[in-house]
Amino acid sequence: MKNRKGFGQIIITAMFVYSAILCHFHASSMLENGNMFEAILFWFFCFTAILGSLRFKIANFIEENFFKKKKNK
């Protein structure tokens, strides 16, 4: 597994979190204005940004649970 703790990776992760927060607040304002479809769309963007910020944890989970099982067989 690669070392994934460079300064650039930390900045990118922080930007994913920041964009998720912005999408959430924009979706909330869209919902108050009555644009339900656009609010749901921005919450979907928020969710994908959160997944992007957790990309290394997701990769570790997949590597530990799926690839090690194949090696043991």
PyMOL Python script that loads the backbone (N, CA, C, O; Angstrom):
from pymol import cmd

cmd.read_pdbstr("""\
ATOM      1  N   MET A   1       0.845  -1.175   0.000  1.00  0.00           N
ATOM      2  CA  MET A   1       0.000   0.000   0.000  1.00  0.00           C
ATOM      3  C   MET A   1       0.890   1.238   0.000  1.00  0.00           C
ATOM      4  O   MET A   1       1.934   1.257   0.652  1.00  0.00           O
ATOM      5  N   LYS A   2       0.483   2.253  -0.720  1.00  0.00           N
ATOM      6  CA  LYS A   2       1.246   3.485  -0.823  1.00  0.00           C
ATOM      7  C   LYS A   2       1.101   4.336   0.432  1.00  0.00           C
ATOM      8  O   LYS A   2       0.113   4.247   1.161  1.00  0.00           O
ATOM      9  N   ASN A   3       2.119   5.164   0.659  1.00  0.00           N
ATOM     10  CA  ASN A   3       2.021   6.155   1.717  1.00  0.00           C
ATOM     11  C   ASN A   3       1.164   7.303   1.201  1.00  0.00           C
ATOM     12  O   ASN A   3       1.521   7.928   0.203  1.00  0.00           O
ATOM     13  N   ARG A   4       0.066   7.590   1.841  1.00  0.00           N
ATOM     14  CA  ARG A   4      -0.907   8.555   1.344  1.00  0.00           C
ATOM     15  C   ARG A   4      -1.035   9.755   2.267  1.00  0.00           C
ATOM     16  O   ARG A   4      -2.140  10.258   2.469  1.00  0.00           O
ATOM     17  N   LYS A   5       0.050  10.215   2.820  1.00  0.00           N
ATOM     18  CA  LYS A   5      -0.049  11.300   3.788  1.00  0.00           C
ATOM     19  C   LYS A   5       0.753  12.518   3.366  1.00  0.00           C
ATOM     20  O   LYS A   5       1.345  13.191   4.209  1.00  0.00           O
ATOM     21  N   GLY A   6       0.781  12.807   2.084  1.00  0.00           N
ATOM     22  CA  GLY A   6       1.481  13.993   1.629  1.00  0.00           C
ATOM     23  C   GLY A   6       0.675  15.246   1.918  1.00  0.00           C
ATOM     24  O   GLY A   6      -0.529  15.189   2.169  1.00  0.00           O
ATOM     25  N   PHE A   7       1.369  16.389   1.878  1.00  0.00           N
ATOM     26  CA  PHE A   7       0.710  17.662   2.160  1.00  0.00           C
ATOM     27  C   PHE A   7      -0.359  17.974   1.112  1.00  0.00           C
ATOM     28  O   PHE A   7      -1.406  18.528   1.445  1.00  0.00           O
ATOM     29  N   GLY A   8      -0.105  17.625  -0.139  1.00  0.00           N
ATOM     30  CA  GLY A   8      -1.087  17.854  -1.198  1.00  0.00           C
ATOM     31  C   GLY A   8      -2.357  17.052  -0.978  1.00  0.00           C
ATOM     32  O   GLY A   8      -3.457  17.533  -1.249  1.00  0.00           O
ATOM     33  N   GLN A   9      -2.206  15.830  -0.487  1.00  0.00           N
ATOM     34  CA  GLN A   9      -3.377  14.992  -0.219  1.00  0.00           C
ATOM     35  C   GLN A   9      -4.217  15.557   0.916  1.00  0.00           C
ATOM     36  O   GLN A   9      -5.444  15.453   0.897  1.00  0.00           O
ATOM     37  N   ILE A  10      -3.558  16.155   1.908  1.00  0.00           N
ATOM     38  CA  ILE A  10      -4.291  16.771   3.019  1.00  0.00           C
ATOM     39  C   ILE A  10      -5.083  17.973   2.514  1.00  0.00           C
ATOM     40  O   ILE A  10      -6.230  18.172   2.916  1.00  0.00           O
ATOM     41  N   ILE A  11      -4.483  18.768   1.642  1.00  0.00           N
ATOM     42  CA  ILE A  11      -5.175  19.931   1.090  1.00  0.00           C
ATOM     43  C   ILE A  11      -6.377  19.499   0.256  1.00  0.00           C
ATOM     44  O   ILE A  11      -7.450  20.092   0.369  1.00  0.00           O
ATOM     45  N   ILE A  12      -6.213  18.485  -0.570  1.00  0.00           N
ATOM     46  CA  ILE A  12      -7.318  18.000  -1.395  1.00  0.00           C
ATOM     47  C   ILE A  12      -8.447  17.456  -0.533  1.00  0.00           C
ATOM     48  O   ILE A  12      -9.619  17.689  -0.831  1.00  0.00           O
ATOM     49  N   THR A  13      -8.111  16.735   0.531  1.00  0.00           N
ATOM     50  CA  THR A  13      -9.127  16.217   1.446  1.00  0.00           C
ATOM     51  C   THR A  13      -9.881  17.357   2.114  1.00  0.00           C
ATOM     52  O   THR A  13     -11.102  17.295   2.258  1.00  0.00           O
ATOM     53  N   ALA A  14      -9.162  18.400   2.522  1.00  0.00           N
ATOM     54  CA  ALA A  14      -9.807  19.561   3.138  1.00  0.00           C
ATOM     55  C   ALA A  14     -10.738  20.254   2.138  1.00  0.00           C
ATOM     56  O   ALA A  14     -11.802  20.742   2.522  1.00  0.00           O
ATOM     57  N   MET A  15     -10.355  20.300   0.885  1.00  0.00           N
ATOM     58  CA  MET A  15     -11.201  20.933  -0.131  1.00  0.00           C
ATOM     59  C   MET A  15     -12.461  20.101  -0.398  1.00  0.00           C
ATOM     60  O   MET A  15     -13.522  20.661  -0.674  1.00  0.00           O
ATOM     61  N   PHE A  16     -12.354  18.782  -0.320  1.00  0.00           N
ATOM     62  CA  PHE A  16     -13.547  17.937  -0.440  1.00  0.00           C
ATOM     63  C   PHE A  16     -14.519  18.234   0.698  1.00  0.00           C
ATOM     64  O   PHE A  16     -15.724  18.353   0.472  1.00  0.00           O
ATOM     65  N   VAL A  17     -14.003  18.354   1.909  1.00  0.00           N
ATOM     66  CA  VAL A  17     -14.860  18.655   3.061  1.00  0.00           C
ATOM     67  C   VAL A  17     -15.489  20.034   2.909  1.00  0.00           C
ATOM     68  O   VAL A  17     -16.677  20.209   3.178  1.00  0.00           O
ATOM     69  N   TYR A  18     -14.700  21.010   2.481  1.00  0.00           N
ATOM     70  CA  TYR A  18     -15.202  22.370   2.281  1.00  0.00           C
ATOM     71  C   TYR A  18     -16.298  22.403   1.215  1.00  0.00           C
ATOM     72  O   TYR A  18     -17.317  23.070   1.393  1.00  0.00           O
ATOM     73  N   SER A  19     -16.092  21.687   0.111  1.00  0.00           N
ATOM     74  CA  SER A  19     -17.116  21.684  -0.933  1.00  0.00           C
ATOM     75  C   SER A  19     -18.379  20.962  -0.466  1.00  0.00           C
ATOM     76  O   SER A  19     -19.479  21.329  -0.880  1.00  0.00           O
ATOM     77  N   ALA A  20     -18.246  19.950   0.382  1.00  0.00           N
ATOM     78  CA  ALA A  20     -19.422  19.277   0.934  1.00  0.00           C
ATOM     79  C   ALA A  20     -20.228  20.228   1.806  1.00  0.00           C
ATOM     80  O   ALA A  20     -21.458  20.232   1.755  1.00  0.00           O
ATOM     81  N   ILE A  21     -19.536  21.034   2.606  1.00  0.00           N
ATOM     82  CA  ILE A  21     -20.228  22.007   3.456  1.00  0.00           C
ATOM     83  C   ILE A  21     -20.949  23.049   2.600  1.00  0.00           C
ATOM     84  O   ILE A  21     -22.099  23.395   2.869  1.00  0.00           O
ATOM     85  N   LEU A  22     -20.259  23.548   1.561  1.00  0.00           N
ATOM     86  CA  LEU A  22     -20.888  24.534   0.680  1.00  0.00           C
ATOM     87  C   LEU A  22     -22.108  23.959  -0.032  1.00  0.00           C
ATOM     88  O   LEU A  22     -23.134  24.630  -0.149  1.00  0.00           O
ATOM     89  N   CYS A  23     -22.002  22.725  -0.504  1.00  0.00           N
ATOM     90  CA  CYS A  23     -23.140  22.095  -1.181  1.00  0.00           C
ATOM     91  C   CYS A  23     -24.319  21.914  -0.239  1.00  0.00           C
ATOM     92  O   CYS A  23     -25.471  22.076  -0.640  1.00  0.00           O
ATOM     93  N   HIS A  24     -24.031  21.579   1.013  1.00  0.00           N
ATOM     94  CA  HIS A  24     -25.111  21.404   1.977  1.00  0.00           C
ATOM     95  C   HIS A  24     -25.864  22.708   2.213  1.00  0.00           C
ATOM     96  O   HIS A  24     -27.095  22.732   2.196  1.00  0.00           O
ATOM     97  N   PHE A  25     -25.121  23.794   2.434  1.00  0.00           N
ATOM     98  CA  PHE A  25     -25.787  25.069   2.681  1.00  0.00           C
ATOM     99  C   PHE A  25     -26.513  25.583   1.444  1.00  0.00           C
ATOM    100  O   PHE A  25     -27.564  26.214   1.554  1.00  0.00           O
ATOM    101  N   HIS A  26     -25.958  25.316   0.272  1.00  0.00           N
ATOM    102  CA  HIS A  26     -26.646  25.729  -0.955  1.00  0.00           C
ATOM    103  C   HIS A  26     -27.926  24.911  -1.143  1.00  0.00           C
ATOM    104  O   HIS A  26     -28.951  25.441  -1.573  1.00  0.00           O
ATOM    105  N   ALA A  27     -27.858  23.625  -0.820  1.00  0.00           N
ATOM    106  CA  ALA A  27     -29.052  22.783  -0.923  1.00  0.00           C
ATOM    107  C   ALA A  27     -30.119  23.231   0.065  1.00  0.00           C
ATOM    108  O   ALA A  27     -31.307  23.216  -0.257  1.00  0.00           O
ATOM    109  N   SER A  28     -29.710  23.627   1.254  1.00  0.00           N
ATOM    110  CA  SER A  28     -30.678  24.110   2.241  1.00  0.00           C
ATOM    111  C   SER A  28     -31.373  25.375   1.765  1.00  0.00           C
ATOM    112  O   SER A  28     -32.579  25.535   1.958  1.00  0.00           O
ATOM    113  N   SER A  29     -30.614  26.276   1.143  1.00  0.00           N
ATOM    114  CA  SER A  29     -31.244  27.501   0.633  1.00  0.00           C
ATOM    115  C   SER A  29     -32.142  27.200  -0.558  1.00  0.00           C
ATOM    116  O   SER A  29     -33.173  27.849  -0.731  1.00  0.00           O
ATOM    117  N   MET A  30     -31.770  26.232  -1.378  1.00  0.00           N
ATOM    118  CA  MET A  30     -32.630  25.838  -2.501  1.00  0.00           C
ATOM    119  C   MET A  30     -33.943  25.250  -1.993  1.00  0.00           C
ATOM    120  O   MET A  30     -35.002  25.496  -2.571  1.00  0.00           O
ATOM    121  N   LEU A  31     -33.876  24.479  -0.921  1.00  0.00           N
ATOM    122  CA  LEU A  31     -35.083  23.887  -0.354  1.00  0.00           C
ATOM    123  C   LEU A  31     -36.002  24.964   0.207  1.00  0.00           C
ATOM    124  O   LEU A  31     -37.221  24.873   0.069  1.00  0.00           O
ATOM    125  N   GLU A  32     -35.426  25.984   0.839  1.00  0.00           N
ATOM    126  CA  GLU A  32     -36.242  27.081   1.365  1.00  0.00           C
ATOM    127  C   GLU A  32     -36.917  27.864   0.243  1.00  0.00           C
ATOM    128  O   GLU A  32     -38.007  28.405   0.429  1.00  0.00           O
ATOM    129  N   ASN A  33     -36.270  27.925  -0.923  1.00  0.00           N
ATOM    130  CA  ASN A  33     -36.846  28.637  -2.069  1.00  0.00           C
ATOM    131  C   ASN A  33     -37.850  27.784  -2.834  1.00  0.00           C
ATOM    132  O   ASN A  33     -38.501  28.285  -3.751  1.00  0.00           O
ATOM    133  N   GLY A  34     -37.991  26.526  -2.483  1.00  0.00           N
ATOM    134  CA  GLY A  34     -38.973  25.665  -3.120  1.00  0.00           C
ATOM    135  C   GLY A  34     -38.429  24.840  -4.269  1.00  0.00           C
ATOM    136  O   GLY A  34     -39.209  24.224  -4.995  1.00  0.00           O
ATOM    137  N   ASN A  35     -37.127  24.806  -4.460  1.00  0.00           N
ATOM    138  CA  ASN A  35     -36.528  24.009  -5.537  1.00  0.00           C
ATOM    139  C   ASN A  35     -36.089  22.654  -4.984  1.00  0.00           C
ATOM    140  O   ASN A  35     -34.915  22.449  -4.675  1.00  0.00           O
ATOM    141  N   MET A  36     -37.033  21.746  -4.866  1.00  0.00           N
ATOM    142  CA  MET A  36     -36.768  20.448  -4.245  1.00  0.00           C
ATOM    143  C   MET A  36     -35.789  19.614  -5.071  1.00  0.00           C
ATOM    144  O   MET A  36     -34.888  18.991  -4.508  1.00  0.00           O
ATOM    145  N   PHE A  37     -35.949  19.591  -6.388  1.00  0.00           N
ATOM    146  CA  PHE A  37     -35.073  18.780  -7.238  1.00  0.00           C
ATOM    147  C   PHE A  37     -33.626  19.262  -7.150  1.00  0.00           C
ATOM    148  O   PHE A  37     -32.706  18.452  -7.034  1.00  0.00           O
ATOM    149  N   GLU A  38     -33.425  20.570  -7.204  1.00  0.00           N
ATOM    150  CA  GLU A  38     -32.068  21.106  -7.125  1.00  0.00           C
ATOM    151  C   GLU A  38     -31.467  20.880  -5.740  1.00  0.00           C
ATOM    152  O   GLU A  38     -30.262  20.661  -5.620  1.00  0.00           O
ATOM    153  N   ALA A  39     -32.281  20.929  -4.705  1.00  0.00           N
ATOM    154  CA  ALA A  39     -31.794  20.659  -3.351  1.00  0.00           C
ATOM    155  C   ALA A  39     -31.315  19.213  -3.234  1.00  0.00           C
ATOM    156  O   ALA A  39     -30.253  18.953  -2.669  1.00  0.00           O
ATOM    157  N   ILE A  40     -32.088  18.285  -3.762  1.00  0.00           N
ATOM    158  CA  ILE A  40     -31.694  16.876  -3.725  1.00  0.00           C
ATOM    159  C   ILE A  40     -30.426  16.661  -4.537  1.00  0.00           C
ATOM    160  O   ILE A  40     -29.554  15.885  -4.147  1.00  0.00           O
ATOM    161  N   LEU A  41     -30.327  17.349  -5.664  1.00  0.00           N
ATOM    162  CA  LEU A  41     -29.136  17.241  -6.502  1.00  0.00           C
ATOM    163  C   LEU A  41     -27.899  17.754  -5.770  1.00  0.00           C
ATOM    164  O   LEU A  41     -26.841  17.128  -5.843  1.00  0.00           O
ATOM    165  N   PHE A  42     -28.010  18.870  -5.071  1.00  0.00           N
ATOM    166  CA  PHE A  42     -26.874  19.395  -4.326  1.00  0.00           C
ATOM    167  C   PHE A  42     -26.539  18.529  -3.118  1.00  0.00           C
ATOM    168  O   PHE A  42     -25.371  18.435  -2.743  1.00  0.00           O
ATOM    169  N   TRP A  43     -27.532  17.893  -2.501  1.00  0.00           N
ATOM    170  CA  TRP A  43     -27.223  16.968  -1.414  1.00  0.00           C
ATOM    171  C   TRP A  43     -26.511  15.723  -1.935  1.00  0.00           C
ATOM    172  O   TRP A  43     -25.678  15.144  -1.238  1.00  0.00           O
ATOM    173  N   PHE A  44     -26.837  15.316  -3.151  1.00  0.00           N
ATOM    174  CA  PHE A  44     -26.108  14.218  -3.774  1.00  0.00           C
ATOM    175  C   PHE A  44     -24.651  14.630  -4.005  1.00  0.00           C
ATOM    176  O   PHE A  44     -23.736  13.841  -3.767  1.00  0.00           O
ATOM    177  N   PHE A  45     -24.440  15.859  -4.464  1.00  0.00           N
ATOM    178  CA  PHE A  45     -23.083  16.368  -4.635  1.00  0.00           C
ATOM    179  C   PHE A  45     -22.348  16.414  -3.298  1.00  0.00           C
ATOM    180  O   PHE A  45     -21.158  16.108  -3.221  1.00  0.00           O
ATOM    181  N   CYS A  46     -23.061  16.793  -2.260  1.00  0.00           N
ATOM    182  CA  CYS A  46     -22.490  16.833  -0.910  1.00  0.00           C
ATOM    183  C   CYS A  46     -22.048  15.431  -0.486  1.00  0.00           C
ATOM    184  O   CYS A  46     -20.959  15.255   0.060  1.00  0.00           O
ATOM    185  N   PHE A  47     -22.888  14.453  -0.738  1.00  0.00           N
ATOM    186  CA  PHE A  47     -22.575  13.069  -0.383  1.00  0.00           C
ATOM    187  C   PHE A  47     -21.351  12.564  -1.137  1.00  0.00           C
ATOM    188  O   PHE A  47     -20.493  11.906  -0.549  1.00  0.00           O
ATOM    189  N   THR A  48     -21.261  12.860  -2.424  1.00  0.00           N
ATOM    190  CA  THR A  48     -20.109  12.403  -3.193  1.00  0.00           C
ATOM    191  C   THR A  48     -18.828  13.128  -2.756  1.00  0.00           C
ATOM    192  O   THR A  48     -17.746  12.544  -2.808  1.00  0.00           O
ATOM    193  N   ALA A  49     -18.938  14.377  -2.332  1.00  0.00           N
ATOM    194  CA  ALA A  49     -17.763  15.083  -1.825  1.00  0.00           C
ATOM    195  C   ALA A  49     -17.292  14.471  -0.511  1.00  0.00           C
ATOM    196  O   ALA A  49     -16.089  14.385  -0.265  1.00  0.00           O
ATOM    197  N   ILE A  50     -18.219  14.050   0.328  1.00  0.00           N
ATOM    198  CA  ILE A  50     -17.839  13.380   1.575  1.00  0.00           C
ATOM    199  C   ILE A  50     -17.163  12.050   1.272  1.00  0.00           C
ATOM    200  O   ILE A  50     -16.179  11.686   1.917  1.00  0.00           O
ATOM    201  N   LEU A  51     -17.691  11.323   0.288  1.00  0.00           N
ATOM    202  CA  LEU A  51     -17.036  10.077  -0.113  1.00  0.00           C
ATOM    203  C   LEU A  51     -15.638  10.351  -0.663  1.00  0.00           C
ATOM    204  O   LEU A  51     -14.715   9.568  -0.438  1.00  0.00           O
ATOM    205  N   GLY A  52     -15.484  11.454  -1.378  1.00  0.00           N
ATOM    206  CA  GLY A  52     -14.170  11.825  -1.880  1.00  0.00           C
ATOM    207  C   GLY A  52     -13.194  12.132  -0.765  1.00  0.00           C
ATOM    208  O   GLY A  52     -12.010  11.812  -0.870  1.00  0.00           O
ATOM    209  N   SER A  53     -13.676  12.750   0.304  1.00  0.00           N
ATOM    210  CA  SER A  53     -12.789  13.047   1.422  1.00  0.00           C
ATOM    211  C   SER A  53     -12.421  11.786   2.200  1.00  0.00           C
ATOM    212  O   SER A  53     -11.391  11.752   2.873  1.00  0.00           O
ATOM    213  N   LEU A  54     -13.238  10.769   2.115  1.00  0.00           N
ATOM    214  CA  LEU A  54     -12.965   9.498   2.796  1.00  0.00           C
ATOM    215  C   LEU A  54     -12.360   8.458   1.855  1.00  0.00           C
ATOM    216  O   LEU A  54     -12.410   7.264   2.150  1.00  0.00           O
ATOM    217  N   ARG A  55     -11.791   8.890   0.729  1.00  0.00           N
ATOM    218  CA  ARG A  55     -11.328   7.962  -0.302  1.00  0.00           C
ATOM    219  C   ARG A  55     -10.239   7.022   0.193  1.00  0.00           C
ATOM    220  O   ARG A  55     -10.208   5.862  -0.219  1.00  0.00           O
ATOM    221  N   PHE A  56      -9.353   7.479   1.057  1.00  0.00           N
ATOM    222  CA  PHE A  56      -8.291   6.599   1.540  1.00  0.00           C
ATOM    223  C   PHE A  56      -8.817   5.578   2.537  1.00  0.00           C
ATOM    224  O   PHE A  56      -8.360   4.435   2.550  1.00  0.00           O
ATOM    225  N   LYS A  57      -9.766   5.975   3.366  1.00  0.00           N
ATOM    226  CA  LYS A  57     -10.382   5.028   4.299  1.00  0.00           C
ATOM    227  C   LYS A  57     -11.181   3.965   3.541  1.00  0.00           C
ATOM    228  O   LYS A  57     -11.167   2.792   3.915  1.00  0.00           O
ATOM    229  N   ILE A  58     -11.871   4.372   2.486  1.00  0.00           N
ATOM    230  CA  ILE A  58     -12.626   3.422   1.671  1.00  0.00           C
ATOM    231  C   ILE A  58     -11.675   2.457   0.972  1.00  0.00           C
ATOM    232  O   ILE A  58     -11.946   1.259   0.904  1.00  0.00           O
ATOM    233  N   ALA A  59     -10.555   2.977   0.449  1.00  0.00           N
ATOM    234  CA  ALA A  59      -9.574   2.122  -0.213  1.00  0.00           C
ATOM    235  C   ALA A  59      -8.961   1.124   0.763  1.00  0.00           C
ATOM    236  O   ALA A  59      -8.770  -0.043   0.421  1.00  0.00           O
ATOM    237  N   ASN A  60      -8.650   1.581   1.982  1.00  0.00           N
ATOM    238  CA  ASN A  60      -8.114   0.660   2.991  1.00  0.00           C
ATOM    239  C   ASN A  60      -9.115  -0.427   3.339  1.00  0.00           C
ATOM    240  O   ASN A  60      -8.743  -1.592   3.486  1.00  0.00           O
ATOM    241  N   PHE A  61     -10.383  -0.058   3.474  1.00  0.00           N
ATOM    242  CA  PHE A  61     -11.422  -1.033   3.790  1.00  0.00           C
ATOM    243  C   PHE A  61     -11.545  -2.085   2.686  1.00  0.00           C
ATOM    244  O   PHE A  61     -11.656  -3.278   2.968  1.00  0.00           O
ATOM    245  N   ILE A  62     -11.524  -1.642   1.448  1.00  0.00           N
ATOM    246  CA  ILE A  62     -11.642  -2.577   0.324  1.00  0.00           C
ATOM    247  C   ILE A  62     -10.416  -3.481   0.245  1.00  0.00           C
ATOM    248  O   ILE A  62     -10.544  -4.686   0.033  1.00  0.00           O
ATOM    249  N   GLU A  63      -9.224  -2.897   0.415  1.00  0.00           N
ATOM    250  CA  GLU A  63      -8.010  -3.710   0.353  1.00  0.00           C
ATOM    251  C   GLU A  63      -7.962  -4.744   1.470  1.00  0.00           C
ATOM    252  O   GLU A  63      -7.575  -5.890   1.239  1.00  0.00           O
ATOM    253  N   GLU A  64      -8.348  -4.349   2.670  1.00  0.00           N
ATOM    254  CA  GLU A  64      -8.282  -5.278   3.795  1.00  0.00           C
ATOM    255  C   GLU A  64      -9.335  -6.368   3.711  1.00  0.00           C
ATOM    256  O   GLU A  64      -9.049  -7.516   4.052  1.00  0.00           O
ATOM    257  N   ASN A  65     -10.535  -6.050   3.271  1.00  0.00           N
ATOM    258  CA  ASN A  65     -11.620  -7.022   3.327  1.00  0.00           C
ATOM    259  C   ASN A  65     -11.800  -7.851   2.068  1.00  0.00           C
ATOM    260  O   ASN A  65     -12.277  -8.983   2.151  1.00  0.00           O
ATOM    261  N   PHE A  66     -11.438  -7.335   0.919  1.00  0.00           N
ATOM    262  CA  PHE A  66     -11.703  -8.083  -0.300  1.00  0.00           C
ATOM    263  C   PHE A  66     -10.444  -8.692  -0.906  1.00  0.00           C
ATOM    264  O   PHE A  66     -10.485  -9.820  -1.398  1.00  0.00           O
ATOM    265  N   PHE A  67      -9.336  -7.973  -0.881  1.00  0.00           N
ATOM    266  CA  PHE A  67      -8.132  -8.493  -1.518  1.00  0.00           C
ATOM    267  C   PHE A  67      -7.420  -9.507  -0.649  1.00  0.00           C
ATOM    268  O   PHE A  67      -6.800 -10.427  -1.182  1.00  0.00           O
ATOM    269  N   LYS A  68      -7.482  -9.380   0.666  1.00  0.00           N
ATOM    270  CA  LYS A  68      -6.833 -10.369   1.537  1.00  0.00           C
ATOM    271  C   LYS A  68      -7.590 -11.690   1.529  1.00  0.00           C
ATOM    272  O   LYS A  68      -6.990 -12.751   1.696  1.00  0.00           O
ATOM    273  N   LYS A  69      -8.901 -11.633   1.336  1.00  0.00           N
ATOM    274  CA  LYS A  69      -9.681 -12.869   1.280  1.00  0.00           C
ATOM    275  C   LYS A  69      -9.306 -13.673   0.041  1.00  0.00           C
ATOM    276  O   LYS A  69      -9.280 -14.903   0.082  1.00  0.00           O
ATOM    277  N   LYS A  70      -9.016 -12.987  -1.054  1.00  0.00           N
ATOM    278  CA  LYS A  70      -8.624 -13.689  -2.277  1.00  0.00           C
ATOM    279  C   LYS A  70      -7.237 -14.302  -2.138  1.00  0.00           C
ATOM    280  O   LYS A  70      -6.971 -15.358  -2.712  1.00  0.00           O
ATOM    281  N   LYS A  71      -6.341 -13.649  -1.377  1.00  0.00           N
ATOM    282  CA  LYS A  71      -4.998 -14.179  -1.185  1.00  0.00           C
ATOM    283  C   LYS A  71      -5.000 -15.412  -0.301  1.00  0.00           C
ATOM    284  O   LYS A  71      -4.146 -16.285  -0.458  1.00  0.00           O
ATOM    285  N   ASN A  72      -5.944 -15.499   0.626  1.00  0.00           N
ATOM    286  CA  ASN A  72      -5.997 -16.635   1.554  1.00  0.00           C
ATOM    287  C   ASN A  72      -6.518 -17.895   0.883  1.00  0.00           C
ATOM    288  O   ASN A  72      -6.263 -18.995   1.374  1.00  0.00           O
ATOM    289  N   LYS A  73      -7.226 -17.770  -0.203  1.00  0.00           N
ATOM    290  CA  LYS A  73      -7.806 -18.953  -0.861  1.00  0.00           C
ATOM    291  C   LYS A  73      -6.799 -19.676  -1.699  1.00  0.00           C
ATOM    292  O   LYS A  73      -7.124 -20.689  -2.318  1.00  0.00           O
TER     293      LYS A  73
END
""", "prot")
cmd.dss("prot")
cmd.show_as("cartoon", "prot")
cmd.util.cbc("prot")
cmd.orient("prot")
